[in-house]
């Protein structure tokens, strides 16, 4: 059985607004994580910066994991 894909034009206004807000939030979270990672010295990052750079690209999970576990505060 094949699921029908919803087209943008077929979505209700509420779903469009929700989609735009979630997308904007995800992009802002990733941008903030990348910005922090690029400005933070390697000594203040738990693990290799390159690995965190790749991890941040994983939607929602990557940026949240970076902010929760990737940064050292000392």
C-alpha positions in Angstrom: 0.0 0.0 0.0 1.4 3.4 -1.0 0.7 6.4 1.2 -0.5 9.6 -0.6 1.9 12.5 -0.2 0.3 15.8 0.8 1.0 18.6 -1.5 1.7 22.1 -0.1 -1.4 23.4 -1.9 -3.5 20.7 -0.2 -2.4 21.5 3.3 -4.6 23.5 5.6 -3.4 27.0 6.8 -2.7 25.6 10.3 -0.5 22.8 8.9 1.3 25.3 6.7 2.0 27.6 9.6 3.1 24.7 11.8 5.4 23.4 9.1 7.0 26.8 8.6 7.5 27.4 12.3 9.0 24.0 12.9 11.3 24.4 9.9 12.4 27.9 11.1 13.0 26.6 14.6 15.1 23.7 13.3 17.2 26.0 11.1 17.7 28.5 13.9 18.8 25.8 16.3 21.3 24.3 13.8 22.6 27.8 12.9 23.1 28.6 16.6 24.9 25.3 17.1 27.2 25.8 14.1 27.9 29.3 15.1 28.8 28.3 18.7 30.9 25.4 17.4 32.9 27.6 15.0 33.7 30.2 17.6 34.4 27.8 20.5 38.1 26.7 20.9 38.6 23.0 20.4 39.7 22.7 24.0 36.2 23.6 25.1 34.5 21.0 22.9 33.9 17.4 24.1 35.3 15.4 21.2 36.4 16.4 17.7 34.8 19.5 16.3 34.4 17.8 12.9 32.3 15.1 14.4 30.1 17.6 16.1 29.8 19.5 12.8 28.4 16.4 11.2 26.2 15.6 14.2 24.6 19.0 14.1 23.3 18.3 10.6 21.0 15.6 12.1 17.6 17.3 12.5 16.7 18.3 16.0 18.8 15.6 17.7 22.2 16.9 16.6 22.0 20.5 17.7 20.3 19.5 21.0 23.0 16.9 21.6 25.7 19.4 20.9 24.3 22.0 23.3 23.7 19.3 26.0 26.9 17.2 25.7 29.2 18.8 23.2 30.3 21.9 25.0 32.6 22.2 28.0 32.0 25.0 30.4 35.4 25.1 32.1 
